[in-house]
Amino acid sequence: MINEKIRQKLVLALDVETIEKAKTLVDKLSPYVGVFKVGLELFCGCGLEIINYIKEKNSDFFLDVKLHDIPNTVERASYNIIKNGATFFNVHTTGGIKMMKSAREGANKASKDFNTKKPLILGVSVLTSIDEQTLKDELSNKKTLQEFVLDLAKNAKSAGLDGVVASANEIRLIKKELGDDFLVLTPGIRPLWANVDDQKRINTPSNAIKNGADFIVLGRAVTKAPDVVEAIKKIYEEIEKEVQEVI
């Protein structure tokens, strides 16, 4: 039996090479995950085809395109994203408050024009492939990683965004400063039995949920598994064992 409280927190990244692989994952895993994430690799490869397929299955999708451009361009792109049925999408917080406000305005206008529920917009804070040393040495930022993430999250909230994308390490701080209703989607999730791959600020599904994550993104640990259904079931078992409050 599927635990619906867990299901609603699970976002599956469809980071695969072909539309056929993506459709197979949607077919097999739609009972187990609340949202399918369509990222740059898949979107650039097959565009609206996978989006329409997900919609046909009555599943929600998160368009993970991380908009980062001048405000006018972001506003028009946001309008089209919602026009095409996204449940939510994201923008880079480093684009600034004006850009983020433009994303909100474009998305809200599309929602009104097409009579859909208000879309969620999340601000990408600092990618989970970036660590403290990278922030200092390559990006010339003198703040600690947590301080920088919190500053970006504050800007996102002031711009009218619904939450941010941040690692599990920053969730508690963000919730404490900005409130429990300010959403946090957490990538860099690796079950206890999975490989780390190219992520640096990672955490387990259970720890992310304990820290207060509203959504957790699952990727290669599931999509590259020999049996994707068995992999997702193992994650359910891991969460149910470790996190009593979601059961």
C-alpha positions, 0 to 999 in steps of 0.5 A, spaced: 500 500 500 502 506 497 503 511 503 500 518 500 504 522 505 511 520 502 508 519 495 507 527 495 514 529 497 517 524 492 520 528 485 523 523 480 528 526 475 527 524 468 534 525 467 534 520 461 537 520 454 530 518 450 523 519 450 522 512 450 526 511 457 522 517 460 515 514 458 517 507 461 519 511 467 513 514 468 508 508 466 512 504 472 513 509 477 507 514 477 503 510 482 509 511 487 512 519 486 508 525 486 511 529 481 516 528 475 521 533 474 523 534 466 530 537 466 534 540 461 537 534 458 530 531 456 526 537 455 532 539 450 531 532 447 524 531 446 520 538 448 513 538 449 512 530 447 514 528 454 510 533 458 504 532 454 505 524 456 506 526 463 499 530 463 496 524 459 497 520 465 494 525 470 501 526 473 504 533 476 510 535 472 516 540 475 519 543 469 527 544 471 529 549 467 532 554 472 531 560 468 536 566 468 535 572 464 533 579 463 526 580 467 522 581 460 525 574 457 523 570 464 516 573 464 515 571 457 518 564 458 514 563 465 508 565 461 509 559 456 511 554 462 504 555 465 501 555 459 504 548 457 501 545 464 507 545 468 505 544 476 511 548 478 518 551 475 524 554 478 529 560 476 536 562 479 535 567 485 542 570 482 538 573 477 535 578 482 529 580 485 526 584 479 527 578 475 524 573 480 518 578 480 517 578 473 517 570 473 511 571 478 508 576 474 508 571 467 506 565 471 500 568 474 498 571 468 498 565 464 494 561 470 489 566 470 488 566 462 488 558 462 484 558 469 489 553 472 491 553 480 496 558 482 503 555 480 509 554 484 515 557 483 522 555 486 528 559 486 535 555 485 539 557 491 546 554 490 547 548 486 548 541 490 554 540 486 558 546 489 561 546 496 564 551 501 571 551 497 568 552 490 564 558 493 570 561 496 575 559 490 571 560 484 565 564 485 569 569 490 564 569 495 566 571 502 560 568 506 559 561 508 555 557 504 549 557 509 549 565 509 549 565 502 543 560 501 539 564 506 540 571 503 538 568 496 532 565 500 530 571 503 530 575 496 526 569 493 521 570 498 521 578 497 520 577 490 513 573 491 516 566 490 513 560 493 520 557 496 527 555 494 531 549 491 536 548 497 540 542 500 538 538 506 543 542 510 540 548 509 533 546 510 532 548 518 535 555 517 531 557 511 525 554 515 527 558 521 528 564 518 522 564 513 517 560 516 514 553 515 510 555 509 516 557 505 517 551 501 524 547 500 525 542 494 531 538 496 536 535 490 542 531 492 538 525 495 542 519 496 539 513 499 543 509 504 545 504 499 546 509 493 553 512 490 554 519 491 556 520 483 557 528 482 554 531 488 557 534 494 552 536 499 548 530 499 543 527 504 539 521 505 531 521 503 530 520 511 534 526 513 532 531 508 525 529 510 527 530 518 530 536 516 523 539 513 524 538 506 517 539 502 519 535 496 525 531 495 528 529 488 530 522 487 534 521 480 540 516 478 539 511 485 532 509 482 533 511 474 539 507 473 537 501 478 536 494 475 529 494 477 526 501 478 520 499 482 524 495 487 529 501 488 523 506 489 520 501 494 526 500 498 526 508 498 519 507 501 521 502 506 527 506 508 523 513 509 518 509 513 523 506 518 527 512 519 521 518 519 515 516 523 512 523 522 510 521 515 507 515 516 
